[in-house]
Amino acid sequence: MTASPDYLVVLFGITAGATGAKLGSDEKELILLLWKVVDLANKKVGQLHEVLVRPDQLELTEDCKEETKIDAESLSSAPQLDQALRQFNQSVSNELNIGVGTSFCLCTDGQLHVRQILHPEASKKNVSLPECFYSFFDLRKEFKKCCPGSPDVDKLDVAAMTECLNFEKNSSASRYGACQVEDMGNIILAMISDPYNHRFSDPERVNYKFESGTCSKMELIDDNTVVRARGLPWQSSDQDIARFFKGLNIAKGGAALCLNAQGRRNGEALVRFVSEEHRDLALQRHKHHMGTRYIEVYKATGEDFLKIAGGTSNEVAQFLSKENQVIVRMRGLPFTATADEVVAFFGQHCPITGGKEGILFVTYPDGRPTGDAFVLFACEEYAQNALRKHKDLLGKRYIELFRSTAAEVQQVLNRFSSAPLIPLPTPPIIPVLPQQFVPPANIRDCVRLRGLPYAATIEDILDFLGEFSTDIRTHGVHMVLNHQGRPSGDAFIQMKSADRAFMAAQKCHKKTMKDRYVEVFQCSAEEMNFVLMGGTLNRNGLSPPPCLSPPSYTFPAPAAVIPPEAAIYQPSVLLNPRALQPSTAYYPAGTQLFMNYTAYYPRKEYSLLHQSCSTAPQVRPIVLATSLQLLILAVSLHSLARWSECRAWPTILELRKFLTSSKVTSMQPRMDLYTQMTRPGLYPKNGFVFKGPSS
């Protein structure tokens, strides 16, 4: 609007909570709406109008009661927000006698009445605001233009403006709100009169809707325009974020949902606003609610935003070139899925924009599909019809559907496309389990427990297996941990035979453990070993985990896995290295090929050392806690020689003589002794405690 309007409607709102500079920051509802019409052409002020608004929660703060003299009883019979807005619209139309060519615009004391009260509350209550509420004049900014020598805008209020104009204090209207509206009318008349002759020509705008778009990594973004919203529901979209910040202008494509290392939303988003003023208003919505969840709002930087939303892919730019499209993310697609199958999956009720051109498959750098895709729909109706197919089957797989954003498309494509292909080192590596404990790959004599309670112990697993616990091999219970070292809910059990593993899977499947049912599957030792090394096992077979963020990978120069000093052990003691064929795989960020599990050993107690063996070091009870202890022979015995110098332990020759003596002839005591010497002082939380004369 470049021309000056014919009328200004002075608007003032009061909530059930804070007033002044904190208006709307406490998320309290509107309880009173006041307005007055100012005729700019004839320089006249109309009558004061007001309407009470009934809030959903009839709870008023003591300060509000004291200032407004309004109580809960008077509000109980007042109209609700939508009815009050209709009364306002009808009253203004009747007073102005609006016809062809007649124009008016709202005028408020600052930004808060429109941006922080009316728009957020109307959005939460699904109330459609009249078009006049999408443009308004900020009287403080207009006064600063009219009187450049006045205080800064953030220090200007109605009282400061009347003082600058040398107005006498208004005593006729003593009630809060009515006094402010009366003074604002007089200020406007003074501004449009001599000597100021101010012209109201450039109103503030409120965006009707959020516009999606792309962002280049080369774009310059002001650090003072970005916030981080935390605590979002996982299914929220950019439109939900725009609705939460309703009344504030978000930049085009300025809502970027953050993803975790697994490519799933982590409840955070980075939001870019058009100016620092809108960013500061957004910070006032800290701990406001989205549904039943409160959202934390903090400052962020432009660099943070570019890391999430910035992209350089021409493919993505071309896919997102069609504006005002609704994006839906598909997850769990069969790797063989084609564009025709995706089009047929959605059908005629939700046609894809551009057919096959409206589908973007996410792939690894070598072209292998990831099971993700993004689809464009022309309108909200088509998108809603598409989302109703959530978890419908495509082939033999159910498909997950989520509303997505342009920033999420960039983020997912950036992570997958920048993931390098990682060649596994070619030298022979030591398997996770000692070779003598790993049966041939074609024998399915193991069971996998899935869905264990995180607090499950070895005793709980033995009780769960019942009669089959006697068929567990020595060192045969393996608890799988995640990358943070916490229980993942999975465990592998090595049974004495494939028949007993089959019977255990049949009889124990979906039995309950601590109010949770546990799934039991039969598997092979090779599959177990693969999972313990960081891979995944599902109905599609074995697959390494995908790399979802671009880390930097370095591999040391090829070297012998087992040091020469390890030759002190007899051949039967050494772990038999297993050569793997060179292959290509993806691994998560930060992974250094570690094994994420703990092993517990249910077996009989026995004396570790003979009583007459007085030269052995003091032995303390121990249980293996991580995979690093399982690779015990990867540690050089040269370090034992250094330990012997500082701790007065036996020399290497004495230790070798002891280990090869008849007193310690079996494999198990040797490994136990070595484990306890390499990790002294650790005590088991669950499992076996070594006891004996030398303990």
C-alpha positions as CSV (number, residue, x, y, z in Angstrom):
1,M,0.0,0.0,0.0
2,T,1.8,3.1,-1.2
3,A,-1.2,5.6,-1.0
4,S,-2.2,6.9,2.4
5,P,-5.4,5.2,3.7
6,D,-8.6,7.2,4.3
7,Y,-9.0,6.0,7.8
8,L,-6.9,4.5,10.6
9,V,-8.4,2.1,13.2
10,V,-6.5,2.4,16.4
11,L,-6.4,-1.1,18.0
12,F,-5.4,-2.1,21.5
13,G,-5.6,-5.6,23.0
14,I,-5.3,-6.7,26.6
15,T,-4.5,-10.3,27.7
16,A,-5.1,-12.1,31.0
17,G,-1.4,-11.8,31.8
18,A,1.5,-9.5,31.3
19,T,1.2,-6.0,29.8
20,G,3.6,-3.5,28.3
21,A,6.8,-4.8,26.8
22,K,6.1,-8.4,28.0
23,L,2.6,-8.5,26.3
24,G,2.1,-12.0,24.8
25,S,5.3,-13.5,26.2
26,D,3.4,-15.5,28.8
27,E,1.0,-17.1,26.2
28,K,-2.1,-15.7,28.0
29,E,-5.3,-15.3,26.0
30,L,-6.9,-12.1,24.8
31,I,-9.7,-10.8,27.1
32,L,-10.4,-7.2,25.9
33,L,-10.3,-5.6,22.5
34,L,-10.6,-1.8,22.1
35,W,-10.6,0.3,19.0
36,K,-11.3,3.9,17.7
37,V,-11.6,5.2,14.1
38,V,-9.5,8.2,13.0
39,D,-10.6,10.1,9.9
40,L,-7.3,11.2,8.3
41,A,-9.0,13.4,5.6
42,N,-11.2,15.4,8.0
43,K,-8.9,15.0,11.0
44,K,-11.6,13.7,13.3
45,V,-11.6,10.9,15.9
46,G,-14.6,8.6,16.4
47,Q,-16.0,7.0,19.5
48,L,-14.3,4.4,21.7
49,H,-15.5,0.8,21.1
50,E,-14.6,-2.3,23.2
51,V,-15.6,-5.9,23.4
52,L,-14.8,-8.5,26.1
53,V,-13.4,-11.8,24.8
54,R,-14.0,-15.1,26.7
55,P,-10.8,-17.1,27.1
56,D,-10.7,-20.8,27.3
57,Q,-9.0,-20.5,30.7
58,L,-10.8,-18.1,33.0
59,E,-7.7,-17.4,35.0
60,L,-6.5,-13.7,35.4
61,T,-3.3,-12.6,37.1
62,E,-3.5,-10.2,40.0
63,D,-1.8,-7.4,38.0
64,C,-4.4,-7.9,35.2
65,K,-7.3,-7.6,37.6
66,E,-5.9,-4.6,39.2
67,E,-5.2,-2.7,36.0
68,T,-8.2,-3.6,33.9
69,K,-10.8,-4.0,36.7
70,I,-12.1,-7.1,34.9
71,D,-13.0,-10.3,36.8
72,A,-13.7,-13.8,35.7
73,E,-17.5,-13.5,36.2
74,S,-17.8,-10.7,33.6
75,L,-15.8,-12.8,31.1
76,S,-17.9,-16.0,31.5
77,S,-20.7,-14.4,29.5
78,A,-18.5,-12.7,26.9
79,P,-18.3,-13.9,23.3
80,Q,-15.4,-16.0,22.1
81,L,-12.6,-14.8,19.9
82,D,-14.3,-15.5,16.5
83,Q,-17.5,-13.8,17.6
84,A,-15.6,-10.8,19.0
85,L,-13.7,-10.4,15.7
86,R,-17.0,-10.5,13.8
87,Q,-18.3,-7.7,16.1
88,F,-15.2,-5.7,15.4
89,N,-15.5,-6.1,11.7
90,Q,-19.1,-5.3,11.6
91,S,-18.7,-2.2,13.8
92,V,-15.8,-0.8,11.6
93,S,-17.8,-1.4,8.4
94,N,-20.9,0.4,9.8
95,E,-18.9,3.4,11.1
96,L,-16.8,3.9,8.0
97,N,-19.7,3.1,5.5
98,I,-17.1,1.4,3.4
99,G,-17.7,1.7,-0.3
100,V,-15.7,1.6,-3.5
101,G,-12.4,3.4,-3.1
102,T,-12.6,3.6,0.7
103,S,-9.6,2.2,2.5
104,F,-8.6,1.8,6.1
105,C,-5.7,0.3,8.0
106,L,-5.0,-0.7,11.6
107,C,-2.7,1.2,13.8
108,T,-1.2,-0.2,17.0
109,D,1.2,0.8,19.8
110,G,4.1,-1.4,18.6
111,Q,4.2,-4.8,17.1
112,L,2.9,-7.0,20.0
113,H,-0.9,-6.5,19.7
114,V,-1.0,-8.0,16.2
115,R,2.0,-10.2,15.9
116,Q,2.2,-11.7,19.5
117,I,-1.5,-11.8,20.5
118,L,-4.0,-11.9,17.7
119,H,-2.2,-14.0,15.1
120,P,-0.8,-16.7,17.5
121,E,-4.1,-17.1,19.4
122,A,-6.2,-17.2,16.2
123,S,-3.8,-19.8,14.8
124,K,-4.1,-22.0,17.9
125,K,-7.9,-21.7,17.9
126,N,-8.2,-22.2,14.1
127,V,-9.9,-18.8,13.7
128,S,-9.6,-17.0,10.4
129,L,-8.5,-13.4,10.8
130,P,-10.0,-10.8,8.5
131,E,-7.7,-9.5,5.8
132,C,-7.3,-6.2,7.6
133,F,-5.2,-7.9,10.3
134,Y,-2.4,-8.7,7.8
135,S,-1.3,-5.1,7.5
136,F,-1.0,-2.4,10.1
137,F,0.9,0.7,11.1
138,D,3.3,0.7,14.0
139,L,2.6,4.0,15.7
140,R,6.1,4.0,17.3
141,K,7.9,3.6,14.0
142,E,5.7,6.2,12.4
143,F,6.3,8.7,15.2
144,K,10.1,8.1,14.9
145,K,9.8,9.0,11.2
146,C,7.8,12.1,12.1
147,C,10.0,13.2,15.0
148,P,13.6,12.0,14.4
149,G,14.7,13.6,17.6
150,S,12.4,11.4,19.8
151,P,13.8,8.4,21.8
152,D,14.6,5.1,20.1
153,V,11.6,2.9,19.0
154,D,12.1,0.3,21.7
155,K,11.8,3.1,24.3
156,L,8.8,4.7,22.8
157,D,5.4,4.1,24.1
158,V,2.2,6.0,24.3
159,A,3.3,7.9,27.4
160,A,6.7,8.8,25.9
161,M,5.0,10.1,22.7
162,T,2.5,12.3,24.5
163,E,5.4,13.7,26.5
164,C,7.4,14.5,23.4
165,L,4.3,16.3,22.0
166,N,3.8,18.1,25.3
167,F,0.3,16.8,25.8
168,E,-1.4,17.2,29.1
169,K,-2.1,14.0,30.9
170,N,-5.5,12.6,30.1
171,S,-7.6,12.2,33.2
172,S,-11.0,11.6,31.6
173,A,-10.4,8.0,30.8
174,S,-8.7,6.4,33.8
175,R,-9.2,2.7,32.9
176,Y,-6.2,0.9,31.4
177,G,-6.6,0.5,27.7
178,A,-9.2,3.2,27.1
179,C,-6.6,5.8,28.2
180,Q,-4.1,4.5,25.7
181,V,-6.5,4.4,22.8
182,E,-7.6,8.0,23.6
183,D,-4.0,9.2,23.6
184,M,-3.1,7.4,20.4
185,G,-6.0,9.1,18.6
186,N,-4.7,12.5,19.7
187,I,-1.1,11.6,18.7
188,I,-2.2,10.7,15.2
189,L,-4.1,14.0,14.8
190,A,-1.0,15.9,15.9
191,M,1.2,14.0,13.5
192,I,-1.0,14.7,10.4
193,S,-1.4,18.4,11.3
194,D,1.0,21.3,11.1
195,P,3.9,21.4,11.5
196,Y,4.5,17.7,11.0
197,N,2.1,16.9,8.2
198,H,3.1,13.2,8.4
199,R,1.8,10.8,5.8
200,F,1.0,7.1,6.7
201,S,2.1,5.3,3.6
202,D,4.2,2.1,4.3
203,P,2.4,-0.3,6.7
204,E,3.9,-3.4,8.3
205,R,3.0,-6.7,6.6
206,V,2.2,-10.2,8.1
207,N,2.8,-13.1,5.8
208,Y,-0.3,-15.1,4.8
209,K,1.6,-18.4,4.6
210,F,5.0,-19.8,4.7
211,E,6.8,-20.1,1.4
212,S,9.1,-23.1,0.9
213,G,12.3,-22.7,-1.1
214,T,16.0,-23.6,-1.4
215,C,19.0,-22.1,0.1
216,S,22.5,-22.1,-1.4
217,K,25.6,-22.7,0.7
218,M,27.1,-19.6,-0.8
219,E,24.3,-17.4,0.5
220,L,25.1,-14.8,3.2
221,I,22.8,-15.1,6.2
222,D,22.7,-12.6,9.0
223,D,23.4,-14.2,12.4
224,N,20.8,-12.0,14.1
225,T,17.9,-13.5,12.1
226,V,18.2,-17.2,13.1
227,V,16.8,-19.1,16.0
228,R,16.9,-22.8,17.1
229,A,13.6,-24.3,18.2
230,R,14.0,-27.4,20.3
231,G,11.4,-30.0,21.6
232,L,9.3,-30.3,18.4
233,P,7.1,-33.3,17.9
234,W,8.9,-35.8,15.6
235,Q,6.1,-35.6,13.0
236,S,6.0,-31.8,12.8
237,S,6.6,-30.1,9.4
238,D,7.8,-26.7,8.3
239,Q,4.1,-25.7,8.2
240,D,3.7,-26.6,11.8
241,I,6.8,-24.5,12.6
242,A,5.4,-21.5,10.6
243,R,2.1,-22.0,12.6
244,F,4.0,-21.9,15.9
245,F,5.6,-18.6,14.8
246,K,2.4,-17.2,13.3
247,G,2.5,-13.4,13.0
248,L,6.2,-13.3,12.5
249,N,7.7,-13.3,8.9
250,I,9.9,-16.3,8.2
251,A,12.2,-16.0,5.2
252,K,11.5,-18.0,2.1
253,G,12.6,-21.6,2.8
254,G,13.6,-20.5,6.3
255,A,12.3,-23.5,8.3
256,A,14.9,-26.3,8.4
257,L,14.2,-29.5,10.4
258,C,17.3,-31.1,11.9
259,L,18.1,-34.8,11.4
260,N,20.1,-37.1,13.6
261,A,22.9,-39.5,12.5
262,Q,20.3,-42.1,11.5
263,G,18.5,-39.6,9.2
264,R,15.5,-39.2,11.5
265,R,14.2,-35.9,12.9
266,N,15.7,-35.1,16.3
267,G,13.0,-32.6,17.5
268,E,15.0,-29.5,16.5
269,A,14.7,-26.9,13.8
270,L,16.5,-23.8,12.6
271,V,14.3,-20.9,11.6
272,R,15.4,-17.9,9.7
273,F,13.4,-14.7,9.9
274,V,13.3,-11.6,7.6
275,S,14.8,-9.3,10.2
276,E,16.4,-9.1,13.6
277,E,13.2,-7.5,15.0
278,H,11.2,-10.6,14.1
279,R,14.0,-12.8,15.5
280,D,13.7,-11.0,18.8
281,L,9.9,-11.4,18.9
282,A,10.5,-15.1,18.2
283,L,12.7,-15.4,21.3
284,Q,9.8,-14.2,23.4
285,R,8.0,-17.3,22.5
286,H,10.4,-19.4,24.5
287,K,8.5,-22.3,26.1
288,H,5.3,-21.6,24.3
289,H,3.3,-24.7,23.4
290,M,2.8,-26.6,20.2
291,G,0.0,-28.9,21.1
292,T,0.9,-30.3,24.5
293,R,4.6,-29.8,24.1
294,Y,6.5,-26.6,25.1
295,I,9.1,-25.5,22.6
296,E,12.4,-24.0,23.6
297,V,13.7,-21.1,21.4
298,Y,17.3,-20.0,21.4
299,K,19.6,-17.8,19.3
300,A,21.5,-19.5,16.5
301,T,23.8,-18.4,13.7
302,G,23.7,-18.2,10.0
303,E,26.4,-20.8,9.8
304,D,24.2,-23.2,11.8
305,F,21.4,-22.6,9.3
306,L,23.5,-23.2,6.2
307,K,24.9,-26.5,7.7
308,I,21.3,-27.8,7.7
309,A,19.5,-26.1,4.9
310,G,22.3,-25.1,2.4
311,G,22.9,-27.2,-0.6
312,T,24.7,-27.2,-4.0
313,S,23.0,-30.1,-5.8
314,N,21.6,-29.2,-9.1
315,E,19.3,-32.3,-8.9
316,V,17.7,-31.0,-5.7
317,A,17.4,-27.4,-7.1
318,Q,15.6,-28.8,-10.2
319,F,13.4,-31.0,-8.1
320,L,12.4,-28.0,-5.8
321,S,12.1,-25.5,-8.6
322,K,8.3,-26.0,-8.6
323,E,7.2,-23.6,-5.9
324,N,4.2,-23.9,-3.5
325,Q,4.5,-27.7,-3.6
326,V,3.8,-30.0,-0.6
327,I,6.7,-32.4,-0.1
328,V,6.2,-35.9,1.3
329,R,9.1,-38.1,2.4
330,M,8.9,-41.9,1.8
331,R,11.0,-44.2,3.9
332,G,11.4,-47.9,3.7
333,L,11.1,-48.4,0.0
334,P,12.2,-51.7,-1.5
335,F,15.6,-51.2,-3.2
336,T,14.1,-52.4,-6.5
337,A,11.2,-49.8,-6.4
338,T,10.7,-47.8,-9.6
339,A,9.0,-44.5,-10.3
340,D,6.1,-46.3,-11.9
341,E,5.5,-48.3,-8.8
342,V,5.6,-45.1,-6.6
343,V,3.1,-43.4,-8.9
344,A,0.8,-46.4,-8.7
345,F,1.2,-46.6,-4.9
346,F,-0.4,-43.1,-4.5
347,G,-3.0,-43.7,-7.2
348,Q,-5.5,-41.2,-8.7
349,H,-6.7,-39.6,-5.4
350,C,-3.3,-38.0,-4.8
351,P,-1.6,-37.5,-8.1
352,I,2.1,-36.6,-8.0
353,T,3.1,-33.3,-9.6
354,G,4.7,-34.0,-12.9
355,G,4.3,-37.7,-12.6
356,K,7.7,-39.4,-12.5
357,E,9.4,-35.9,-12.5
358,G,7.9,-35.3,-9.1
359,I,9.8,-38.1,-7.5
360,L,13.4,-37.9,-6.2
361,F,15.0,-41.1,-5.1
362,V,17.9,-40.9,-2.6
363,T,20.9,-42.9,-3.5
364,Y,24.4,-43.5,-2.3
365,P,27.3,-42.1,-4.3
366,D,27.7,-45.4,-6.2
367,G,24.0,-45.3,-7.2
368,R,22.7,-47.9,-4.8
369,P,19.2,-46.9,-3.4
370,T,18.8,-46.0,0.3
371,G,15.1,-46.8,0.5
372,D,14.2,-43.1,0.8
373,A,12.4,-40.8,-1.7
374,F,10.7,-37.4,-1.8
375,V,7.5,-36.8,-3.7
376,L,5.8,-33.5,-4.7
377,F,2.1,-32.8,-4.5
378,A,0.3,-29.8,-5.9
379,C,-2.0,-29.0,-3.0
380,E,-2.7,-29.7,0.6
381,E,-5.6,-32.0,-0.2
382,Y,-3.5,-34.3,-2.3
383,A,-0.8,-34.4,0.4
384,Q,-3.3,-35.3,3.0
385,N,-4.7,-38.1,0.9
386,A,-1.1,-39.3,0.4
387,L,-0.3,-39.3,4.1
388,R,-3.3,-41.5,4.8
389,K,-1.4,-44.3,3.0
390,H,1.2,-44.2,5.9
391,K,2.4,-47.8,6.4
392,D,0.5,-49.2,3.4
393,L,2.4,-51.9,1.6
394,L,4.5,-51.5,-1.6
395,G,5.4,-55.0,-2.6
396,K,6.1,-56.8,0.7
397,R,7.3,-53.7,2.6
398,Y,5.2,-51.1,4.5
399,I,6.1,-47.5,3.6
400,E,6.4,-44.7,6.1
401,L,5.2,-41.3,5.0
402,F,6.0,-37.9,6.5
403,R,5.5,-34.3,5.6
404,S,8.9,-32.9,4.6
405,T,10.6,-29.6,3.8
406,A,12.9,-28.3,1.2
407,A,15.6,-28.0,3.8
408,E,15.2,-31.7,4.8
409,V,15.6,-32.7,1.1
410,Q,18.8,-30.8,1.0
411,Q,20.0,-32.2,4.3
412,V,19.3,-35.9,3.3
413,L,20.8,-35.5,-0.1
414,N,23.9,-33.8,1.3
415,R,24.5,-36.5,3.8
416,F,24.1,-39.4,1.4
417,S,25.9,-37.9,-1.5
418,S,28.9,-36.7,0.5
419,A,29.4,-40.1,2.2
420,P,32.6,-41.6,0.8
421,L,32.9,-45.2,-0.1
422,I,35.1,-46.8,2.5
423,P,37.3,-49.8,1.5
424,L,37.9,-52.1,4.4
425,P,41.5,-52.7,5.2
426,T,42.9,-55.7,3.3
427,P,45.2,-57.3,6.0
428,P,43.7,-60.2,7.8
429,I,41.7,-59.1,10.9
430,I,40.9,-60.9,14.1
431,P,37.3,-62.0,14.2
432,V,35.1,-60.8,17.0
433,L,34.9,-64.2,18.6
434,P,37.7,-66.7,19.1
435,Q,37.7,-69.0,16.1
436,Q,37.4,-72.1,18.2
437,F,34.1,-70.7,19.5
438,V,32.7,-69.8,16.0
439,P,31.1,-72.9,14.3
440,P,31.0,-73.2,10.5
441,A,28.8,-70.6,8.8
442,N,26.3,-73.0,7.5
443,I,25.2,-74.2,11.0
444,R,22.4,-72.2,12.5
445,D,23.1,-73.0,16.1
446,C,22.6,-69.4,17.5
447,V,19.5,-67.5,18.6
448,R,18.9,-63.8,18.6
449,L,16.9,-62.1,21.3
450,R,15.3,-58.8,20.2
451,G,13.3,-56.4,22.3
452,L,15.0,-57.1,25.6
453,P,14.4,-54.6,28.5
454,Y,17.3,-52.3,28.8
455,A,17.7,-53.3,32.4
456,A,17.9,-57.0,31.5
457,T,20.7,-59.0,33.2
458,I,22.3,-62.3,32.5
459,E,20.1,-63.9,35.1
460,D,17.0,-62.5,33.4
461,I,18.1,-64.1,30.1
462,L,18.8,-67.5,31.7
463,D,15.4,-67.4,33.4
464,F,13.8,-66.4,30.1
465,L,15.4,-69.4,28.2
466,G,14.4,-71.8,31.0
467,E,15.3,-75.4,30.1
468,F,17.4,-74.2,27.2
469,S,19.8,-72.3,29.4
470,T,21.7,-75.6,30.0
471,D,22.4,-75.8,26.3
472,I,24.3,-72.5,26.1
473,R,27.9,-72.8,25.0
474,T,30.7,-71.6,27.2
475,H,31.2,-67.8,26.6
476,G,27.9,-68.1,24.6
477,V,25.9,-65.1,25.8
478,H,26.6,-61.8,24.0
479,M,24.8,-58.5,24.9
480,V,24.8,-56.0,22.0
481,L,25.5,-52.4,22.9
482,N,24.8,-49.3,20.9
483,H,27.4,-46.7,19.9
484,Q,27.0,-44.9,23.2
485,G,27.9,-48.1,25.1
486,R,24.3,-48.6,26.3
487,P,22.2,-51.8,25.9
488,S,20.5,-51.9,22.6
489,G,17.8,-54.5,23.5
490,D,19.5,-57.3,21.5
491,A,21.5,-60.3,22.5
492,F,22.9,-63.4,20.8
493,I,23.1,-66.8,22.4
494,Q,25.3,-69.6,21.1
495,M,23.7,-73.0,21.6
496,K,25.3,-76.4,21.6
497,S,23.5,-77.6,18.6
498,A,21.3,-76.3,15.8
499,D,18.4,-78.4,16.9
500,R,18.4,-76.9,20.4
501,A,18.6,-73.4,18.8
502,F,15.6,-74.2,16.7
503,M,13.6,-75.5,19.7
504,A,14.5,-72.4,21.8
505,A,13.4,-70.1,19.0
506,Q,10.1,-71.9,18.6
507,K,9.2,-72.1,22.3
508,C,10.6,-68.8,23.6
509,H,9.5,-66.5,20.8
510,K,7.4,-63.6,22.1
511,K,7.6,-64.8,25.7
512,T,7.5,-61.9,28.2
513,M,10.5,-60.5,30.2
514,K,9.6,-57.8,32.7
515,D,6.3,-57.0,31.0
516,R,7.9,-56.9,27.5
517,Y,7.6,-59.6,24.9
518,V,10.9,-60.7,23.4
519,E,11.3,-62.0,19.9
520,V,13.6,-65.0,19.4
521,F,15.1,-65.9,16.0
522,Q,17.4,-68.7,14.9
523,C,20.6,-67.5,13.2
524,S,24.1,-68.6,12.4
525,A,27.4,-67.7,14.0
526,E,28.5,-65.7,10.9
527,E,25.4,-63.6,11.1
528,M,26.0,-63.0,14.8
529,N,29.6,-62.1,14.2
530,F,28.6,-59.6,11.5
531,V,26.1,-57.8,13.8
532,L,28.6,-57.7,16.6
533,M,31.0,-55.9,14.3
534,G,28.4,-53.1,13.6
535,G,26.3,-54.5,10.7
536,T,22.6,-55.0,10.7
537,L,20.6,-58.2,10.2
538,N,17.0,-58.0,9.0
539,R,14.6,-59.8,6.7
540,N,16.6,-58.6,3.7
541,G,19.7,-60.3,4.9
542,L,23.0,-58.7,6.1
543,S,23.7,-55.1,5.3
544,P,26.3,-52.6,6.8
545,P,24.8,-49.5,8.4
546,P,24.5,-46.5,6.0
547,C,26.7,-43.4,6.5
548,L,24.4,-40.4,7.1
549,S,27.0,-37.7,7.7
550,P,30.2,-36.9,5.9
551,P,33.0,-37.7,8.3
552,S,36.7,-37.9,7.4
553,Y,38.1,-41.4,7.2
554,T,41.7,-42.3,7.7
555,F,43.2,-45.8,7.6
556,P,46.7,-46.5,8.9
557,A,49.2,-48.1,6.7
558,P,48.8,-51.9,6.4
559,A,50.5,-53.7,9.3
560,A,50.5,-57.0,10.9
561,V,47.4,-57.5,13.2
562,I,49.2,-59.8,15.6
563,P,52.6,-58.5,16.8
564,P,55.6,-60.7,16.7
565,E,55.8,-60.7,20.5
566,A,52.6,-62.7,20.6
567,A,54.6,-65.7,19.5
568,I,55.2,-66.5,23.1
569,Y,51.8,-68.2,23.1
570,Q,51.4,-71.7,21.9
571,P,49.5,-71.9,18.6
572,S,46.4,-73.2,20.3
573,V,46.2,-70.1,22.4
574,L,46.3,-67.6,19.5
575,L,43.1,-66.4,17.9
576,N,43.1,-67.9,14.4
577,P,42.9,-64.9,12.0
578,R,40.2,-65.1,9.3
579,A,41.0,-63.4,6.0
580,L,38.1,-61.3,4.6
581,Q,37.7,-60.5,0.9
582,P,38.3,-56.8,0.1
583,S,34.9,-55.1,-0.2
584,T,33.2,-51.7,-0.1
585,A,30.9,-50.6,2.7
586,Y,29.4,-47.6,4.5
587,Y,29.9,-47.0,8.2
588,P,28.4,-44.3,10.4
589,A,30.2,-41.1,11.3
590,G,32.9,-41.6,13.8
591,T,33.0,-45.3,13.6
592,Q,36.4,-46.9,13.9
593,L,35.4,-50.4,13.2
594,F,34.8,-51.3,16.8
595,M,32.6,-54.1,18.1
596,N,29.6,-52.9,20.1
597,Y,28.9,-55.6,22.5
598,T,29.6,-57.2,25.9
599,A,30.0,-60.9,26.5
600,Y,29.0,-62.7,29.7
601,Y,30.0,-66.3,30.4
602,P,27.6,-68.6,32.3
603,R,29.7,-71.5,33.5
604,K,30.9,-73.4,36.5
605,E,33.3,-72.0,39.0
606,Y,36.7,-73.4,39.2
607,S,40.1,-72.5,40.7
608,L,42.1,-70.5,38.2
609,L,45.6,-71.3,39.5
610,H,47.0,-74.2,41.5
611,Q,47.8,-73.5,45.2
612,S,51.4,-74.3,44.7
613,C,51.8,-71.6,42.1
614,S,53.1,-68.8,44.3
615,T,54.9,-66.8,41.6
616,A,51.8,-65.7,39.8
617,P,50.5,-62.1,40.3
618,Q,47.5,-61.4,42.4
619,V,44.4,-62.3,40.4
620,R,41.3,-60.1,40.7
621,P,37.8,-61.0,39.4
622,I,37.0,-59.6,36.0
623,V,34.3,-59.6,33.3
624,L,34.8,-58.4,29.7
625,A,33.0,-55.1,29.3
626,T,33.8,-54.1,25.8
627,S,35.0,-55.5,22.5
628,L,38.5,-54.2,23.2
629,Q,38.9,-56.8,25.9
630,L,37.8,-59.5,23.5
631,L,40.7,-58.6,21.2
632,I,43.1,-59.4,24.0
633,L,45.8,-60.8,21.8
634,A,46.0,-57.5,19.8
635,V,47.8,-56.1,22.8
636,S,51.6,-56.8,22.6
637,L,53.2,-58.9,25.3
638,H,55.9,-56.3,25.1
639,S,53.7,-54.2,27.4
640,L,53.7,-57.0,29.9
641,A,57.4,-56.8,30.1
642,R,57.2,-53.1,30.9
643,W,54.5,-53.9,33.6
644,S,56.8,-56.5,35.1
645,E,59.5,-53.9,35.5
646,C,57.4,-51.5,37.4
647,R,55.2,-53.9,39.4
648,A,57.8,-56.7,40.2
649,W,55.8,-59.2,38.2
650,P,57.3,-62.4,36.7
651,T,59.5,-62.0,33.7
652,I,58.3,-63.0,30.2
653,L,60.3,-66.2,30.3
654,E,58.8,-67.1,33.7
655,L,55.4,-66.3,32.5
656,R,55.9,-68.4,29.4
657,K,57.2,-71.3,31.5
658,F,54.2,-71.1,33.7
659,L,51.7,-71.0,30.8
660,T,53.2,-74.0,29.1
661,S,53.4,-76.0,32.3
662,S,51.0,-78.8,33.1
663,K,49.3,-76.8,35.8
664,V,47.6,-74.6,33.2
665,T,47.0,-76.9,30.2
666,S,43.5,-75.9,28.9
667,M,42.7,-72.9,26.7
668,Q,40.3,-71.3,29.1
669,P,42.5,-70.7,32.1
670,R,45.2,-69.2,29.9
671,M,42.8,-66.7,28.3
672,D,41.3,-65.8,31.7
673,L,44.7,-65.2,33.2
674,Y,45.7,-63.0,30.3
675,T,42.4,-61.0,30.5
676,Q,42.9,-60.4,34.2
677,M,46.4,-59.2,33.8
678,T,45.5,-56.8,31.0
679,R,42.5,-55.4,32.8
680,P,43.2,-55.7,36.6
681,G,40.8,-54.2,39.1
682,L,37.5,-54.6,37.3
683,Y,34.7,-56.5,38.9
684,P,31.7,-58.0,37.1
685,K,28.2,-56.6,37.5
686,N,26.7,-59.8,36.2
687,G,28.1,-63.2,35.4
688,F,31.0,-65.3,36.8
689,V,33.4,-64.3,39.6
690,F,36.6,-66.3,39.6
691,K,37.4,-67.8,43.0
692,G,40.3,-69.7,44.2
693,P,43.3,-69.8,46.6
694,S,45.2,-67.2,44.6
695,S,42.2,-64.8,44.2
